[in-house]
Amino acid sequence: MYGLYDKEGILRFVDSDKDACIAYAELFELGSTNYCLMELENETKKSKG
């Protein structure tokens, strides 16, 4: 999973496809200096039931 954050640190978009995150930034005209793309941990926890 990837998270796209704006320059103020607000999470704007999450997707498993890195290119989709970049397309989102382009759609809203966020220049590469105005966002940060981070890979998020994809961790699932199972609980005993």
C-alpha positions in Angstrom: 0.0 0.0 0.0 1.1 3.5 -0.7 0.0 6.8 0.9 0.1 10.2 -0.7 0.5 13.0 1.7 0.3 16.7 0.9 3.0 19.2 2.0 1.1 19.8 5.2 1.3 16.2 6.2 -2.4 15.3 5.5 -3.1 11.9 4.0 -4.8 12.6 0.7 -4.9 9.2 -1.0 -4.2 5.5 -0.4 -3.9 2.7 -2.9 -2.0 -0.5 -3.6 -0.8 0.9 -6.9 2.0 3.4 -6.8 1.0 4.7 -10.3 -2.5 5.4 -9.1 -1.2 7.6 -6.3 0.9 9.6 -8.8 -2.1 9.9 -11.1 -4.1 11.3 -8.2 -1.4 13.9 -7.6 -1.4 14.8 -11.3 -5.2 15.0 -11.4 -5.3 17.6 -8.6 -2.2 19.3 -10.0 0.0 18.6 -7.0 3.6 19.2 -8.1 6.2 16.7 -7.0 7.5 19.3 -4.5 4.0 19.5 -2.9 3.4 15.8 -2.0 5.2 12.8 -0.4 4.6 9.3 -1.6 5.2 6.7 1.2 5.0 2.9 1.2 2.8 1.8 4.0 3.1 -1.5 5.9 0.5 -4.0 4.8 0.0 -5.9 8.1 -3.0 -7.9 9.0 -3.5 -9.3 12.5 -5.5 -12.4 13.3 -7.2 -12.6 16.6 -8.1 -15.8 18.4 -11.8 -16.4 18.7 
